Protein backbone atom coordinates (compact mmCIF):
# COMPACT_ATOMS: atom_id res chain seq x y z
CA UNK A 1 0.00 0.00 0.00
CA UNK A 2 1.29 3.46 -0.80
CA UNK A 3 0.14 6.97 -0.17
CA UNK A 4 0.48 10.19 -2.11
CA UNK A 5 0.86 13.44 -0.24
CA UNK A 6 0.40 16.64 -2.19
CA UNK A 7 1.67 19.81 -0.58
CA UNK A 8 0.09 23.19 -1.16
CA UNK A 9 2.70 24.07 -3.77
CA UNK A 10 1.65 20.99 -5.74
CA UNK A 11 4.74 18.92 -5.02
CA UNK A 12 3.92 15.22 -4.91
CA UNK A 13 5.52 13.08 -2.22
CA UNK A 14 5.26 9.29 -2.21
CA UNK A 15 5.10 7.46 1.09
CA UNK A 16 5.58 3.73 1.21
CA UNK A 17 3.43 2.57 4.10
CA UNK A 18 4.54 -1.06 4.25
CA UNK A 19 8.24 -0.61 3.51
CA UNK A 20 7.91 -2.41 0.20
CA UNK A 21 9.80 -1.02 -2.77
CA UNK A 22 7.67 1.05 -5.10
CA UNK A 23 8.25 1.37 -8.80
CA UNK A 24 7.47 4.79 -10.21
CA UNK A 25 6.81 4.82 -13.94
CA UNK A 26 6.33 8.09 -15.74
CA UNK A 27 4.63 8.00 -19.14
CA UNK A 28 5.26 11.01 -21.35
CA UNK A 29 4.12 11.01 -24.97
CA UNK A 30 3.76 7.21 -24.97
CA UNK A 31 7.31 6.75 -23.67
CA UNK A 32 7.79 5.28 -20.21
CA UNK A 33 10.50 6.37 -17.81
CA UNK A 34 11.40 4.85 -14.48
CA UNK A 35 11.99 7.61 -12.00
CA UNK A 36 13.08 7.82 -8.40
CA UNK A 37 11.81 11.25 -7.47
CA UNK A 38 8.65 13.20 -8.12
CA UNK A 39 9.85 16.39 -6.50
CA UNK A 40 9.65 18.53 -9.63
CA UNK A 41 6.17 17.47 -10.67
CA UNK A 42 2.94 19.33 -10.12
CA UNK A 43 -0.21 17.35 -9.44
CA UNK A 44 -3.02 17.80 -11.95
CA UNK A 45 -5.41 14.99 -11.09
CA UNK A 46 -5.24 11.61 -9.43
CA UNK A 47 -7.12 8.41 -8.88
CA UNK A 48 -6.35 5.25 -6.94
CA UNK A 49 -3.06 4.34 -8.62
CA UNK A 50 -2.37 6.99 -11.22
CA UNK A 51 -1.41 10.62 -10.97
CA UNK A 52 -1.41 13.04 -13.86
CA UNK A 53 1.37 15.54 -13.40
CA UNK A 54 2.87 18.58 -15.03
CA UNK A 55 6.64 18.36 -15.35
CA UNK A 56 9.18 21.08 -14.80
CA UNK A 57 9.43 21.70 -18.55
CA UNK A 58 5.63 22.18 -18.75
CA UNK A 59 5.19 18.89 -20.55
CA UNK A 60 2.55 16.53 -19.19
CA UNK A 61 2.91 13.00 -17.95
CA UNK A 62 1.13 10.25 -16.11
CA UNK A 63 2.81 8.84 -13.02
CA UNK A 64 1.85 5.26 -12.20
CA UNK A 65 2.69 3.73 -8.86
CA UNK A 66 2.96 -0.02 -8.52
CA UNK A 67 4.02 -2.24 -5.66
CA UNK A 68 7.03 -4.25 -6.76
Buried (B, 14 or more C-beta within 10 A) or exposed (E): EBEBEEEEEEBBEBEEEEEEEBEBBBBBEEEEEEBEEBEEBBBEEBEEEEBBBBBEEEEBBBBBBEEE
